[in-house]
Amino acid sequence: MAYEYFIGSRYLRASRKEAFISLIALISVGGVTVGVMALIVVIAVMTGFEKDLKARILGITSHVVVMRHGQGISDYRSILAKVETVQDVEGAAPFIQLQAMLRSSQGTSGALVKGIDPGLSQAVLNLGQHISHGSLDALDRSSSGASAVPGIVLGRELALNLGVGLGDGLYVLSPQGTLSPVGHIPTMLRFEVVGIFKSGMYDYDASLAYVRLNDAQRLQRTGDVVTGIELRVADVYRAQRVSDNISKLLGFPYWTRSWMQMNQNLFAALKLEKVTMFVILTLIVLVAAFNIASTLIMMVMEKKKDIAILKAMGTTSHSIRKIFVFNGMVIGGIGTVLGVSLGFVLCEVLAQYPFIRLPSDVYYISTLPVRMELWDVGAIAGAALGISFMATLYPAWQAARMDPVEALRYG
């Protein structure tokens, strides 16, 4: 052990007359501990919210969407074959999207009706996992037979607004209709509710409805044409790269969008909120750093004679600085280690025993989602140690520039 660290450790073990300095040091350790613990828990909860939100969004929406400028895709089968050859693409399915009016005997509501191929879409969407009543396969069964009523899958909130349940009938009115001697007549088809899904996202549950691809084409009256092609990729965080590769492969007039682009504003807001909370809660550690600085300043004043004797014996100013920087970093390091440990324990308790309940009518989840990430913990610990180091600079500099003659004469 270098002699600077040996002397610094002796200074930390305060004698009886230096108990007040020791008390302030303990308060500094407590301040750093509380700040780091609060940062870890809050950032872990916000990370959990973000991950849960991404999982819910990606359960209903695809990773990449391929569309055509100005019109639908008529040669979608050949486009499907092309995009499936792109690296990292795990599944592809055509879809039709149109605005429509849904009318039942209990009410009327606007909705975004999406036509899908239930067989192909299961390789792209996780919609089947969110269906609480009925099944996605019922779309195919309901459409089998010449006289069968086509099926429709509604979001939970949309079904409540319409006052319908499984087996109930409703009408879907599309603005795409036919011209007649009396004017434009919208297309209207009768459907039977064969499934109700609950994604946990109110916007989706209150506005989305799924029908079979052929039935959506009948509503749209555009023939064998689809709105676009949905893709699922192996790694959701490489979706943008896959989107760019497909765009280069297909060229104009086709264009692509990844899930990151489609939800850019939402996740940008979540990231900004996370950074803001990090900055705000770091102020707790900053307050503790002032205590570290005051502890070291009083220690320097108390050890004036010791510093003068050390410098008279040949100790360099660099070594004197190292002694007090070491003291401050020990205080900050102990507080950081305790804060990380307590934060980890508290996060585990919240994950295993979700005793904090959230109102389900306000939030889309009922308990706090907690997810600790190594990068977040490292950034918090690094910030705490960095602030602690900055707090040691002025007291260490004051100790290093002390004149030993003056200190011995007037100390």
C-alpha positions as CSV (number, residue, x, y, z in Angstrom):
1,M,0.0,0.0,0.0
2,A,1.3,3.4,-0.9
3,Y,2.0,5.6,2.1
4,E,-0.6,8.2,0.8
5,Y,-3.3,5.7,1.1
6,F,-2.1,4.5,4.5
7,I,-2.2,8.1,5.8
8,G,-5.5,8.7,4.2
9,S,-7.0,5.6,5.9
10,R,-5.7,6.8,9.2
11,Y,-7.3,10.2,8.8
12,L,-10.7,8.5,8.1
13,R,-10.5,6.7,11.4
14,A,-11.3,9.8,13.5
15,S,-10.2,10.2,17.1
16,R,-12.6,11.3,19.8
17,K,-11.9,15.0,19.3
18,E,-12.6,14.6,15.5
19,A,-16.0,12.8,16.0
20,F,-17.8,15.8,14.5
21,I,-15.9,15.4,11.2
22,S,-16.6,11.7,11.3
23,L,-20.3,12.4,11.7
24,I,-20.4,14.7,8.7
25,A,-18.5,12.0,6.7
26,L,-21.3,9.4,7.7
27,I,-23.9,11.9,6.6
28,S,-22.1,12.3,3.3
29,V,-22.1,8.5,2.8
30,G,-25.8,8.5,3.6
31,G,-26.5,11.2,1.1
32,V,-24.7,9.5,-1.7
33,T,-26.4,6.2,-0.8
34,V,-29.9,7.6,-0.9
35,G,-29.2,9.5,-4.1
36,V,-27.8,6.4,-5.9
37,M,-30.5,4.2,-4.6
38,A,-33.3,6.6,-5.7
39,L,-31.7,7.0,-9.1
40,I,-31.4,3.2,-9.7
41,V,-35.0,2.5,-8.6
42,V,-36.5,5.4,-10.6
43,I,-34.5,4.6,-13.8
44,A,-35.3,0.9,-13.4
45,V,-39.0,1.6,-13.2
46,M,-38.9,4.0,-16.2
47,T,-36.9,1.4,-18.2
48,G,-39.5,-1.2,-17.3
49,F,-42.3,1.1,-18.5
50,E,-40.4,1.7,-21.8
51,K,-39.8,-2.0,-22.4
52,D,-43.3,-3.0,-21.5
53,L,-44.7,-0.3,-23.8
54,K,-42.5,-1.5,-26.7
55,A,-43.6,-5.1,-26.1
56,R,-47.3,-4.0,-26.2
57,I,-46.9,-1.9,-29.3
58,L,-44.9,-4.6,-31.2
59,G,-47.6,-7.1,-30.3
60,I,-50.1,-5.2,-32.4
61,T,-48.0,-3.5,-35.0
62,S,-45.3,-4.9,-37.3
63,H,-41.6,-4.2,-37.2
64,V,-41.4,-2.9,-40.8
65,V,-44.1,-1.8,-43.2
66,V,-43.7,-1.8,-47.0
67,M,-46.1,0.5,-49.0
68,R,-46.4,2.0,-52.5
69,H,-46.6,5.8,-53.2
70,G,-50.0,6.9,-54.4
71,Q,-51.8,3.6,-54.6
72,G,-52.0,0.0,-53.3
73,I,-49.9,-2.9,-54.2
74,S,-51.4,-5.2,-56.9
75,D,-48.3,-7.5,-57.4
76,Y,-48.0,-8.1,-53.7
77,R,-47.3,-11.8,-54.1
78,S,-44.0,-11.1,-56.0
79,I,-43.1,-8.4,-53.5
80,L,-43.7,-10.9,-50.6
81,A,-41.3,-13.3,-52.3
82,K,-38.6,-10.6,-52.7
83,V,-38.8,-9.2,-49.1
84,E,-38.7,-12.7,-47.6
85,T,-35.2,-13.2,-49.1
86,V,-33.8,-10.1,-47.2
87,Q,-31.5,-11.0,-44.3
88,D,-33.1,-10.9,-40.8
89,V,-36.7,-11.0,-42.2
90,E,-38.6,-13.8,-40.3
91,G,-42.1,-13.3,-41.7
92,A,-44.1,-11.2,-44.1
93,A,-47.9,-10.8,-44.6
94,P,-50.1,-8.5,-46.8
95,F,-52.7,-6.2,-45.2
96,I,-55.4,-3.8,-46.1
97,Q,-56.1,-0.7,-44.0
98,L,-59.2,1.5,-44.3
99,Q,-61.3,3.9,-42.3
100,A,-64.8,2.7,-41.7
101,M,-67.9,3.1,-39.6
102,L,-69.1,0.3,-37.4
103,R,-72.8,0.2,-36.5
104,S,-74.5,-2.2,-34.1
105,S,-78.0,-2.2,-32.5
106,Q,-76.4,-0.5,-29.5
107,G,-74.3,2.2,-31.0
108,T,-72.0,3.5,-33.7
109,S,-68.3,4.1,-33.8
110,G,-65.6,5.0,-36.3
111,A,-62.7,2.5,-36.5
112,L,-59.6,1.6,-38.4
113,V,-60.5,-1.7,-40.1
114,K,-57.5,-3.9,-41.0
115,G,-57.7,-6.8,-43.4
116,I,-55.2,-9.6,-42.7
117,D,-54.4,-13.2,-43.7
118,P,-54.8,-15.0,-40.3
119,G,-52.3,-17.7,-41.4
120,L,-49.5,-15.4,-42.6
121,S,-50.1,-12.6,-40.0
122,Q,-49.4,-15.0,-37.1
123,A,-45.8,-15.0,-38.2
124,V,-45.7,-11.2,-38.1
125,L,-48.0,-10.1,-35.3
126,N,-48.6,-11.4,-31.8
127,L,-52.3,-10.5,-32.0
128,G,-53.4,-14.0,-31.0
129,Q,-51.7,-13.6,-27.6
130,H,-53.8,-10.6,-26.9
131,I,-57.2,-12.1,-27.7
132,S,-59.2,-12.4,-24.5
133,H,-62.4,-13.9,-26.1
134,G,-62.8,-16.0,-29.2
135,S,-59.8,-16.7,-31.5
136,L,-58.0,-15.3,-34.5
137,D,-58.5,-18.5,-36.4
138,A,-62.3,-17.9,-36.2
139,L,-61.8,-15.4,-39.0
140,D,-61.0,-18.2,-41.5
141,R,-63.8,-20.5,-40.1
142,S,-66.4,-17.7,-40.3
143,S,-65.5,-17.1,-44.0
144,S,-65.8,-20.7,-45.1
145,G,-69.0,-21.3,-47.0
146,A,-70.9,-19.3,-49.5
147,S,-73.6,-18.1,-47.1
148,A,-71.4,-17.7,-44.0
149,V,-71.3,-14.3,-42.3
150,P,-67.7,-13.0,-42.3
151,G,-66.1,-12.6,-38.9
152,I,-64.5,-9.5,-37.3
153,V,-62.2,-9.2,-34.3
154,L,-62.7,-6.0,-32.2
155,G,-60.6,-4.2,-29.6
156,R,-62.1,-4.4,-26.1
157,E,-62.9,-0.8,-25.8
158,L,-64.4,-0.7,-29.3
159,A,-66.6,-3.6,-28.4
160,L,-67.8,-1.9,-25.3
161,N,-68.6,1.3,-27.2
162,L,-70.7,-0.7,-29.7
163,G,-72.3,-2.9,-27.0
164,V,-71.4,-6.1,-28.7
165,G,-69.9,-9.4,-27.6
166,L,-69.0,-12.8,-29.2
167,G,-71.6,-13.9,-31.7
168,D,-73.2,-10.5,-32.1
169,G,-73.7,-9.0,-35.5
170,L,-72.8,-5.5,-36.7
171,Y,-72.4,-3.6,-40.0
172,V,-69.3,-2.1,-41.4
173,L,-69.7,0.9,-43.7
174,S,-66.9,1.9,-46.0
175,P,-66.7,5.2,-47.9
176,Q,-65.4,3.2,-50.9
177,G,-68.7,2.4,-52.6
178,T,-70.4,2.5,-56.0
179,L,-71.9,5.3,-58.1
180,S,-75.7,5.0,-58.8
181,P,-78.4,7.1,-60.3
182,V,-79.1,8.5,-56.8
183,G,-75.4,9.3,-56.1
184,H,-72.6,7.6,-54.2
185,I,-73.6,4.6,-52.2
186,P,-71.1,3.4,-49.5
187,T,-70.3,-0.3,-49.2
188,M,-72.0,-2.0,-46.2
189,L,-71.3,-5.6,-45.1
190,R,-72.6,-7.5,-42.1
191,F,-70.1,-9.1,-39.8
192,E,-70.2,-11.4,-36.8
193,V,-67.9,-10.7,-33.8
194,V,-65.7,-13.8,-33.5
195,G,-63.0,-12.3,-31.2
196,I,-62.1,-9.5,-28.8
197,F,-58.6,-8.5,-28.1
198,K,-57.0,-6.5,-25.3
199,S,-53.6,-5.1,-26.0
200,G,-53.5,-2.8,-22.9
201,M,-53.1,0.3,-25.2
202,Y,-56.3,2.2,-25.1
203,D,-55.8,3.9,-28.5
204,Y,-55.5,0.5,-30.2
205,D,-58.3,-1.2,-28.2
206,A,-60.7,1.6,-28.9
207,S,-60.1,2.0,-32.7
208,L,-58.8,-1.2,-34.2
209,A,-60.8,-4.0,-35.9
210,Y,-59.5,-7.0,-37.8
211,V,-61.2,-8.8,-40.7
212,R,-60.1,-11.3,-43.3
213,L,-58.1,-10.0,-46.2
214,N,-60.8,-11.0,-48.8
215,D,-63.5,-9.3,-46.8
216,A,-61.5,-6.1,-46.6
217,Q,-61.1,-6.2,-50.4
218,R,-64.8,-6.5,-50.7
219,L,-65.2,-3.4,-48.5
220,Q,-62.6,-1.4,-50.4
221,R,-63.8,-2.5,-53.8
222,T,-60.4,-2.3,-55.4
223,G,-60.0,-5.9,-56.4
224,D,-56.9,-8.0,-55.6
225,V,-55.0,-5.1,-54.2
226,V,-53.5,-4.6,-50.7
227,T,-52.4,-1.5,-48.8
228,G,-49.0,-2.8,-47.9
229,I,-46.9,-5.6,-46.5
230,E,-46.0,-6.1,-42.9
231,L,-42.7,-7.6,-41.8
232,R,-41.2,-9.2,-38.7
233,V,-37.5,-9.1,-38.2
234,A,-35.2,-11.2,-36.0
235,D,-33.9,-8.3,-34.0
236,V,-36.3,-5.4,-33.4
237,Y,-33.4,-3.0,-32.8
238,R,-32.1,-3.7,-36.4
239,A,-35.5,-3.0,-37.9
240,Q,-34.3,0.3,-39.4
241,R,-31.4,-1.3,-41.1
242,V,-33.7,-4.0,-42.6
243,S,-36.1,-1.3,-43.7
244,D,-33.3,0.6,-45.5
245,N,-32.2,-2.6,-47.2
246,I,-35.7,-3.4,-48.4
247,S,-36.1,0.1,-49.7
248,K,-32.9,-0.2,-51.7
249,L,-34.0,-3.6,-53.0
250,L,-37.5,-2.5,-54.2
251,G,-36.7,1.1,-55.2
252,F,-39.2,3.7,-56.2
253,P,-42.3,3.8,-56.0
254,Y,-42.1,1.6,-52.9
255,W,-41.2,3.0,-49.5
256,T,-40.7,1.5,-46.1
257,R,-41.1,2.5,-42.4
258,S,-39.8,0.8,-39.3
259,W,-41.6,0.7,-35.9
260,M,-39.0,3.2,-34.6
261,Q,-40.1,5.7,-37.2
262,M,-43.8,5.0,-36.7
263,N,-43.5,5.6,-32.9
264,Q,-40.6,8.1,-33.0
265,N,-42.3,10.9,-31.1
266,L,-43.5,8.5,-28.3
267,F,-40.1,7.0,-27.6
268,A,-38.3,10.3,-28.0
269,A,-40.6,11.7,-25.2
270,L,-39.9,8.6,-23.0
271,K,-36.1,9.0,-23.5
272,L,-36.3,12.8,-22.7
273,E,-38.3,12.0,-19.6
274,K,-35.7,9.4,-18.5
275,V,-32.8,11.8,-19.0
276,T,-34.7,14.6,-17.1
277,M,-35.3,12.3,-14.1
278,F,-31.7,11.3,-14.2
279,V,-30.5,14.9,-14.0
280,I,-33.0,15.9,-11.3
281,L,-32.2,12.9,-9.0
282,T,-28.5,13.5,-9.6
283,L,-29.0,16.7,-7.6
284,I,-29.4,14.5,-4.5
285,V,-25.8,13.1,-5.0
286,L,-24.7,16.7,-5.7
287,V,-26.0,17.8,-2.3
288,A,-24.1,14.9,-0.7
289,A,-21.0,16.0,-2.6
290,F,-21.1,19.4,-0.8
291,N,-21.0,17.4,2.5
292,I,-17.9,15.5,1.2
293,A,-16.2,18.8,0.4
294,S,-17.1,20.3,3.8
295,T,-15.7,17.1,5.5
296,L,-12.5,17.4,3.7
297,I,-12.1,21.1,4.3
298,M,-12.5,20.6,8.0
299,M,-10.1,17.7,7.9
300,V,-7.5,19.9,6.1
301,M,-8.0,22.5,8.8
302,E,-7.6,19.9,11.6
303,K,-4.5,18.3,10.0
304,K,-2.6,21.5,9.3
305,K,0.4,20.5,11.5
306,D,0.4,17.0,10.0
307,I,0.4,18.4,6.5
308,A,3.2,20.8,7.4
309,I,5.3,18.0,8.9
310,L,4.8,15.8,5.9
311,K,5.9,18.6,3.5
312,A,8.9,19.4,5.7
313,M,9.9,15.7,5.5
314,G,9.8,15.9,1.7
315,T,6.3,14.9,0.7
316,T,5.3,16.4,-2.6
317,S,2.2,18.5,-3.2
318,H,1.0,15.7,-5.5
319,S,1.1,13.2,-2.7
320,I,-0.8,15.6,-0.3
321,R,-3.5,16.0,-3.0
322,K,-3.7,12.2,-3.4
323,I,-4.3,11.7,0.4
324,F,-7.4,13.9,0.5
325,V,-8.7,12.8,-2.9
326,F,-8.4,9.3,-1.6
327,N,-10.4,10.2,1.5
328,G,-13.2,11.8,-0.5
329,M,-13.3,8.9,-3.0
330,V,-13.6,6.4,-0.2
331,I,-16.6,8.3,1.2
332,G,-18.2,8.5,-2.3
333,G,-17.3,5.0,-3.1
334,I,-18.8,3.5,0.0
335,G,-22.0,5.5,-0.6
336,T,-22.1,4.4,-4.2
337,V,-21.7,0.7,-3.4
338,L,-24.3,0.9,-0.6
339,G,-26.7,2.8,-3.0
340,V,-26.3,0.3,-5.8
341,S,-26.8,-2.6,-3.4
342,L,-29.9,-1.2,-1.7
343,G,-31.2,-0.1,-5.1
344,F,-30.8,-3.6,-6.5
345,V,-32.5,-5.1,-3.4
346,L,-35.4,-2.7,-3.6
347,C,-35.8,-3.4,-7.4
348,E,-35.9,-7.1,-6.7
349,V,-38.5,-6.6,-3.9
350,L,-40.7,-4.6,-6.3
351,A,-40.3,-7.2,-9.0
352,Q,-41.0,-10.2,-6.8
353,Y,-43.7,-8.6,-4.5
354,P,-45.7,-6.0,-6.6
355,F,-47.3,-4.3,-3.6
356,I,-47.5,-0.9,-5.3
357,R,-50.8,-1.0,-7.3
358,L,-51.6,1.4,-10.1
359,P,-55.2,2.4,-11.1
360,S,-56.0,0.3,-14.1
361,D,-58.4,2.9,-15.5
362,V,-55.5,5.4,-15.7
363,Y,-52.5,3.2,-16.6
364,Y,-52.3,0.3,-19.0
365,I,-50.6,-1.8,-16.3
366,S,-51.6,-2.5,-12.7
367,T,-48.1,-2.8,-11.1
368,L,-44.8,-1.1,-11.4
369,P,-42.6,-2.8,-14.1
370,V,-39.0,-2.9,-12.9
371,R,-36.1,-3.6,-15.2
372,M,-32.4,-3.0,-14.3
373,E,-29.9,-2.6,-17.1
374,L,-26.2,-2.8,-16.7
375,W,-25.7,0.4,-18.7
376,D,-28.0,2.4,-16.5
377,V,-26.4,1.1,-13.3
378,G,-22.9,1.9,-14.7
379,A,-24.0,5.4,-15.7
380,I,-25.4,6.1,-12.2
381,A,-22.4,4.7,-10.4
382,G,-20.1,6.6,-12.7
383,A,-22.0,9.9,-12.2
384,A,-21.9,9.4,-8.4
385,L,-18.1,8.7,-8.4
386,G,-17.5,11.6,-10.8
387,I,-19.4,14.1,-8.6
388,S,-17.5,12.7,-5.5
389,F,-14.2,13.2,-7.3
390,M,-15.1,16.8,-8.2
391,A,-15.9,17.5,-4.6
392,T,-12.4,16.5,-3.5
393,L,-10.5,18.8,-5.9
394,Y,-10.8,22.1,-4.0
395,P,-10.0,20.7,-0.5
396,A,-7.1,18.7,-1.9
397,W,-5.7,21.7,-3.8
398,Q,-5.9,23.8,-0.6
399,A,-4.0,21.2,1.3
400,A,-1.3,20.8,-1.3
401,R,-0.6,24.6,-1.5
402,M,-0.3,25.0,2.2
403,D,3.0,26.6,3.4
404,P,4.6,24.3,6.0
405,V,6.4,27.2,7.7
406,E,3.2,29.2,8.2
407,A,1.3,26.2,9.3
408,L,3.9,25.3,12.0
409,R,4.2,28.9,13.2
410,Y,0.5,29.6,13.5
411,G,-1.0,26.1,13.6
